[in-house]
């Protein structure tokens, strides 16, 4: 069993791209390259795009190297659910998982655990794992200092452990947004940074359930880490409730079963 993370040389590649880009801009400013402002603006835009890729991509490794899949397993994968616990949707998903014999990892928001501690305890009692998904799911966390990020993650883990008896060892940042500070804060908090191999987009109102299902079915491979949601996203119910039964049927047909991610990592 081996873990698969983002591209190991991602940071070096990012630095190289920026050095080349800044060199081109400097050459334009010195009159060594024709084209003037148009060339400089194009290069500057390209450099900005590399930042966006580094923030959103789980694979490029520009800013962080999250776990994205587990290699060396033949019959298991990890279903993961973000943003709960939610009193409307989490119980329905737990029942679907119970009926199909699947176990999952729930990346929970600390403030919601405090609001619904009995539901968080139920997740643990039914054989699932809790992961850290920050205290309040603030999207701009990637801009915070590593020290502040670590403080919030520790506080969230303490809260989860107090209410459930299970202390998280894994973390997924809000919307899986990455930055060097996110990675450093997770490390300081003693948590392993987790991304995904397949993002279902089940919380996007622009993506119909059939497309969510198709994305997940394509991602059904041994060692995969699939991400869904067990809470409303942007005020819309997640498609996970609708697609999970078919997904579990297909997993069974392919000889696959979901286990908590920490168990998958043990081989």
C-alpha positions as CSV (number, residue, x, y, z in Angstrom):
1,X,0.0,0.0,0.0
2,X,1.3,3.4,-1.0
3,X,-0.2,6.8,-0.7
4,X,-0.5,9.1,-3.7
5,X,-0.2,12.8,-3.2
6,X,0.1,15.8,-5.5
7,X,3.0,16.2,-7.9
8,X,6.2,16.1,-5.9
9,X,8.0,18.7,-8.1
10,X,5.0,21.1,-8.2
11,X,6.6,23.9,-6.1
12,X,9.8,23.8,-8.2
13,X,7.8,24.0,-11.4
14,X,5.7,26.9,-10.0
15,X,8.9,28.9,-9.1
16,X,10.4,28.1,-12.5
17,X,7.2,29.3,-14.3
18,X,7.3,32.6,-12.3
19,X,11.0,33.2,-12.9
20,X,10.5,32.7,-16.6
21,X,7.4,34.9,-16.7
22,X,9.0,37.7,-14.7
23,X,12.0,37.4,-16.9
24,X,9.9,37.9,-20.0
25,X,8.1,40.9,-18.4
26,X,11.5,42.5,-17.5
27,X,12.8,41.9,-21.1
28,X,9.7,43.6,-22.5
29,X,10.2,46.6,-20.1
30,X,13.8,46.8,-21.3
31,X,12.8,46.8,-24.9
32,X,14.4,43.5,-25.6
33,X,11.2,41.8,-26.7
34,X,8.8,43.4,-29.1
35,X,5.1,43.6,-28.3
36,X,5.1,46.0,-25.3
37,X,2.1,46.0,-23.0
38,X,0.2,43.2,-24.9
39,X,3.0,40.7,-24.3
40,X,3.5,41.8,-20.7
41,X,-0.2,41.7,-19.9
42,X,-0.5,38.2,-21.5
43,X,2.4,36.9,-19.4
44,X,1.0,38.5,-16.2
45,X,-2.4,36.9,-16.9
46,X,-0.7,33.5,-17.4
47,X,1.1,33.9,-14.0
48,X,-2.2,34.7,-12.3
49,X,-3.7,31.6,-13.8
50,X,-0.9,29.5,-12.3
51,X,-1.9,30.9,-8.8
52,X,-5.5,29.9,-9.4
53,X,-4.4,26.4,-10.5
54,X,-2.3,26.0,-7.4
55,X,-5.2,27.0,-5.1
56,X,-7.8,24.7,-6.7
57,X,-5.9,21.8,-8.1
58,X,-5.4,18.8,-5.9
59,X,-2.8,17.3,-8.2
60,X,-0.4,20.0,-9.4
61,X,1.4,20.4,-6.0
62,X,2.2,24.1,-6.6
63,X,1.2,25.1,-3.0
64,X,0.5,21.9,-1.1
65,X,0.6,18.1,-1.5
66,X,-2.7,16.6,-0.2
67,X,-3.4,12.9,-0.2
68,X,-5.5,12.2,-3.3
69,X,-5.7,8.4,-3.5
70,X,-4.2,5.2,-2.1
71,X,-2.4,2.7,-4.3
72,X,-1.8,-0.9,-3.7
73,X,-5.4,-1.9,-2.6
74,X,-7.6,-4.1,-4.8
75,X,-11.1,-3.9,-3.4
76,X,-11.5,-0.8,-1.3
77,X,-12.0,2.9,-1.6
78,X,-13.1,5.8,0.6
79,X,-16.4,7.6,0.4
80,X,-16.1,11.0,2.1
81,X,-18.8,13.5,3.0
82,X,-18.2,17.2,3.8
83,X,-19.9,20.0,5.6
84,X,-22.1,18.1,8.2
85,X,-23.4,17.0,10.5
86,X,-26.8,18.1,9.2
87,X,-30.0,17.0,10.9
88,X,-31.9,16.6,7.6
89,X,-29.4,14.9,5.3
90,X,-26.8,13.2,7.5
91,X,-29.3,10.7,9.0
92,X,-30.6,9.8,5.5
93,X,-27.1,9.1,4.3
94,X,-26.2,7.1,7.4
95,X,-29.3,4.9,6.8
96,X,-28.3,4.4,3.1
97,X,-24.8,3.5,4.2
98,X,-26.1,1.1,6.8
99,X,-28.4,-0.6,4.3
100,X,-25.5,-1.2,1.9
101,X,-22.9,-2.1,4.4
102,X,-20.6,0.8,3.5
103,X,-18.5,2.9,5.9
104,X,-17.3,6.4,5.2
105,X,-15.4,9.4,6.5
106,X,-17.3,12.5,7.4
107,X,-15.3,15.7,7.4
108,X,-17.4,17.7,9.9
109,X,-17.6,21.4,10.7
110,X,-16.9,22.0,14.4
111,X,-19.7,24.5,15.0
112,X,-22.2,22.0,13.5
113,X,-20.8,19.3,15.8
114,X,-21.5,21.6,18.7
115,X,-25.1,22.2,17.5
116,X,-25.8,18.5,16.8
117,X,-23.5,16.4,19.1
118,X,-25.8,13.4,19.1
119,X,-25.6,13.2,15.4
120,X,-21.8,13.3,15.4
121,X,-21.8,10.6,18.0
122,X,-24.2,8.5,15.8
123,X,-21.7,8.8,13.0
124,X,-19.0,7.3,15.2
125,X,-21.2,4.6,16.7
126,X,-22.2,3.4,13.3
127,X,-18.6,2.7,12.4
128,X,-17.7,5.8,10.4
129,X,-14.7,8.1,10.8
130,X,-14.8,11.8,11.6
131,X,-12.4,14.2,9.9
132,X,-11.7,17.9,10.6
133,X,-13.3,20.4,8.3
134,X,-12.5,23.5,10.3
135,X,-14.6,25.3,12.9
136,X,-16.8,27.5,10.7
137,X,-15.9,26.6,7.0
138,X,-14.4,30.0,6.2
139,X,-13.3,30.0,2.6
140,X,-10.6,32.7,3.1
141,X,-8.7,30.5,5.6
142,X,-6.0,30.0,3.0
143,X,-5.0,33.6,3.5
144,X,-4.6,33.3,7.3
145,X,-1.2,32.7,9.0
146,X,-0.2,29.1,9.6
147,X,-0.3,29.7,13.3
148,X,-3.9,30.9,13.2
149,X,-4.9,28.0,11.0
150,X,-3.3,25.5,13.3
151,X,-5.1,27.1,16.3
152,X,-8.5,26.7,14.7
153,X,-7.8,23.2,13.6
154,X,-6.7,22.2,17.1
155,X,-9.8,23.8,18.5
156,X,-12.0,21.9,16.1
157,X,-10.3,18.6,16.9
158,X,-10.7,19.3,20.6
159,X,-14.4,20.0,20.1
160,X,-15.0,16.9,18.1
161,X,-13.2,14.7,20.6
162,X,-15.1,16.2,23.5
163,X,-18.5,15.4,21.9
164,X,-17.7,12.0,20.3
165,X,-14.6,10.6,21.9
166,X,-12.9,10.3,18.5
167,X,-10.1,12.7,17.7
168,X,-9.6,13.4,14.0
169,X,-6.3,12.6,12.3
170,X,-7.3,13.9,8.9
171,X,-8.3,17.3,7.6
172,X,-9.9,18.7,4.5
173,X,-9.9,22.5,4.2
174,X,-13.0,24.4,3.1
175,X,-13.8,23.7,-0.6
176,X,-10.4,21.9,-0.7
177,X,-8.7,25.3,-1.2
178,X,-5.0,25.0,-0.9
179,X,-2.1,27.3,0.1
180,X,1.3,26.9,1.7
181,X,-0.1,28.3,4.9
182,X,-2.9,25.7,4.9
183,X,-0.3,22.9,4.5
184,X,1.9,24.3,7.3
185,X,-1.1,24.9,9.6
186,X,-2.3,21.3,9.1
187,X,1.1,19.9,9.9
188,X,1.4,22.1,13.0
189,X,-2.0,20.8,14.2
190,X,-0.9,17.2,13.7
191,X,-3.4,16.5,10.9
192,X,-2.9,14.9,7.5
193,X,-4.1,17.1,4.6
194,X,-6.6,15.2,2.4
195,X,-7.9,16.1,-1.0
196,X,-9.7,13.7,-3.4
197,X,-9.3,11.7,-6.6
198,X,-12.9,12.6,-7.7
199,X,-15.0,15.6,-6.9
200,X,-18.7,14.9,-7.4
201,X,-19.9,18.5,-7.5
202,X,-23.0,17.2,-5.8
203,X,-23.6,20.5,-4.1
204,X,-23.6,22.6,-7.3
205,X,-27.1,23.7,-8.4
206,X,-25.8,24.0,-12.0
207,X,-24.8,20.3,-12.1
208,X,-27.7,17.8,-12.5
209,X,-27.8,14.6,-10.5
210,X,-27.1,12.5,-13.6
211,X,-23.8,14.2,-14.2
212,X,-22.9,13.9,-10.5
213,X,-23.6,10.2,-10.8
214,X,-21.6,9.9,-14.0
215,X,-18.6,11.6,-12.4
216,X,-18.6,9.3,-9.4
217,X,-19.0,6.2,-11.5
218,X,-16.0,7.1,-13.5
219,X,-14.1,7.5,-10.3
220,X,-14.9,4.1,-8.9
221,X,-11.5,2.5,-8.8
222,X,-9.6,0.8,-5.9
223,X,-8.0,3.3,-3.6
224,X,-10.1,6.2,-4.8
225,X,-11.1,9.1,-2.5
226,X,-14.6,10.3,-3.5
227,X,-16.0,13.5,-2.1
228,X,-19.7,14.3,-1.6
229,X,-21.7,16.4,0.8
230,X,-24.1,15.6,3.7
231,X,-25.4,19.1,4.1
232,X,-27.0,21.7,1.9
233,X,-24.6,23.7,-0.3
234,X,-25.6,27.3,-1.2
235,X,-29.0,26.6,0.2
236,X,-29.5,23.6,-2.2
237,X,-29.9,20.0,-1.1
238,X,-26.9,17.9,-2.1
239,X,-27.4,15.3,-4.9
240,X,-25.7,12.7,-2.7
241,X,-29.0,11.4,-1.3
242,X,-30.2,10.7,-4.9
243,X,-27.0,9.2,-6.3
244,X,-25.7,7.2,-3.4
245,X,-27.9,4.1,-3.8
246,X,-26.9,3.7,-7.5
247,X,-23.3,4.3,-6.6
248,X,-23.3,1.6,-3.9
249,X,-24.9,-0.8,-6.3
250,X,-22.2,-0.3,-8.8
251,X,-19.5,-0.6,-6.1
252,X,-20.9,-4.0,-5.2
253,X,-21.0,-5.0,-8.8
254,X,-17.3,-4.2,-9.2
255,X,-16.3,-5.9,-6.0
256,X,-15.5,-2.6,-4.2
257,X,-16.4,-1.5,-0.7
258,X,-16.0,1.8,1.1
259,X,-14.0,1.9,4.4
260,X,-13.0,4.9,6.6
261,X,-10.0,6.6,5.0
262,X,-7.7,5.9,8.0
263,X,-8.4,2.2,7.6
264,X,-7.7,2.4,3.9
265,X,-4.4,4.0,4.6
266,X,-3.4,1.0,6.8
267,X,-3.6,-1.3,3.7
